């Protein structure tokens, strides 16, 4: 088989991988606090007997996330928070243990009173899960302090409950997991990175949400671009197949 088929087929395969990244970004255009996944192509020399100076394979990589801050929109909901600065993160409890970090600020209170972000328990500055009295009127201050007015109490009976743990781990040190949460890279030989200290200087905007930093227009342009690139690879494969059939026809005439 003509070696161009391997080159074009590999390019088509990597283009499909790029398309899956674009689709994921497009699907999260309206997800609060979402960080778009970056993608890049690089050329990889072909090794072995097929090696030639002009023959390279393509490889799609995802070097990280776009940490640009999204737009902040006022919602008026008491449990909505938008983190200020593109390097401020909210701390949640990771499903497998340890800490994880998110920008998603549409907090919820489950049936047991546990404060969560997309089902993950939100942690206080002392590393504990936050439990809110059911039916209580919750207020979150710009420094992350949570106050609660329990049902049936006078307005002046507002009591402090906890403080959201906000951290600044450095975006270059974060890796996104399959669950969409970001984590610090653990040290060699460890499964989970140690907890980060709370940063008391970090601030948030109560009653607001940060939108996704992915724009539908850019995602659609990337989708069209990858689709055309895939078509280009397939046309190369079709041309190689046609050339092979013509060569076989000529050989059969001379035999």
DRENVEXVEX-598327 format. One record per residue (C-alpha): x, y, z. Coordinates in steps of 0.1 Angstrom, whole numbers, plus 2048, in hexadecimal, padded with zeros to 3 digits. Last residue first. Example, Ala and Ser with C-alpha at 12.3 -4.5 7.8 and 13.67 -1.06 7.14 Angstrom:
8897F5847;87B7D384E;
END
This chain:
80E7AA745;80F7CD736;7EA7D3739;7E87C675D;8047DE766;7F17FB758;7D27F276B;7E57ED78B;7F4810787;7D281F781;7C480E7A1;7E281B7B5;7DD83E7A9;7B883D7B2;7C08317D5;7DA84D7D9;7C08667CE;7A68597E6;7BF85A803;7C887E7FA;7A38867F8;79F87881B;7BA88E829;7AB8AD819;7888A4827;7978A284A;7A78C5845;7858D283A;7748C4859;7908D2870;78B8F5862;7658F3865;7688E9889;782904891;76B91E882;74E910896;7629138B6;76D9368AF;7499418A9;73B92F8C7;7539418DE;76692D8F9;76F941918;75193292A;73D94A93F;745957962;727958978;71997498E;7069789B0;72697C9C3;7469889B1;7659779BE;7859809D0;7A79719D7;7BD9819F2;7B6966A0B;7C894C9F7;7C092AA05;7DD912A08;7E08F79ED;7D88D29F5;7F38B89ED;7F38A99CA;7E38879C6;7F18669B8;81586A9C5;8348599B8;8408789A5;82F8979B3;80B89D9AA;8018B598E;7E98CE99D;7C58C8993;7AA8D697C;7878C897A;7778BF959;76F89B963;78A88E94B;7A48A295E;7B28C4956;7D68CB960;7E18E9974;8058F597A;80690F95F;7E691E96D;7F792898D;7E99189AD;7D59389B7;7BC92B9D1;7999339DD;78B91F9FA;76892CA00;762939A23;74C92AA3E;72B92FA50;728952A5D;707959A6E;6EA970A64;6D4975A82;6CC999A79;6B298FA60;69F97DA7B;69F957A79;683941A6C;69892FA53;6BE933A59;6D0952A4D;6F1946A3F;712958A39;72E94BA22;74F95EA1F;75E95C9FC;77097D9FE;75598D9E8;73B982A00;7239649FC;700965A0B;6EB947A11;6C6947A1D;6C1926A2F;6A890CA23;6C08F0A2C;6DC8FBA42;6FC8FDA2C;7178E3A2E;73A8ECA21;7538D1A1B;7738D6A2F;7958E2A23;7998FEA3D;792919A22;771907A1B;76D8ECA01;7518E99E7;7448C59E3;7438B99BF;7208B59B0;7258D0995;7328E89B0;7258DD9D2;7198EA9F3;70D8CDA08;6EB8D4A18;6E08AFA18;6C88B39FA;6E38C59E6;6EC8EA9E7;6F98F79C6;71590E9BA;71591E997;73992999A;74C913982;77091E983;77C8FD990;7988ED9A5;79D8CB9B2;7A88BF9D5;7AF89D9E3;79A87E9DF;78E86A9C0;76F8809BB;7838A09C1;7788B79DC;7738DA9D0;7898F99D0;7809199BD;79B9279A7;7AB9499A2;7C494D985;7AD95D96B;7A597A983;78497D997;77095E99D;74B960994;7339549AF;70F9479AD;6FF93B9CD;6EB95B9D3;6DD95D9B1;6DD9819A3;6E9974981;70398E977;71998395A;73F98195B;75097C93A;76A960938;78D961945;7AA95592F;7B793393C;7B892291A;7BF8FE923;7DC8E791D;7F48D9903;7D98C48F2;7ED8B28D6;7E58A88B3;8018958A1;80989687C;82187E86B;840888857;85087D837;868896825;88888B836;87E866830;87884B849;86482D83D;87E81484A;87B82286D;86F84487A;85685C86B;85D880877;84188F88D;8318B0883;81D8C289D;7F88CC89F;7EA8E08BB;7CC8E08D2;7C08F58EF;7A38EC906;78B90890E;787911932;76390F93F;75992795B;734923956;72B90B939;71A91D91C;735917902;73B8F4910;72F8DF8F3;7448F48DC;7648EC8F0;75B8C78F0;7558C78CA;7768D98C4;7888BF8D8;7778A38C5;77F8B48A4;7A48B48AD;7A388E8B2;79288B890;7AF8A0881;7C8888891;7B786A87F;7B687D85E;7DB885861;7E3861869;7D085684A;7E286F834;80486383F;7FA83E83F;7EA84181D;809853810;81C833816;80C8237F8;800800800;
END
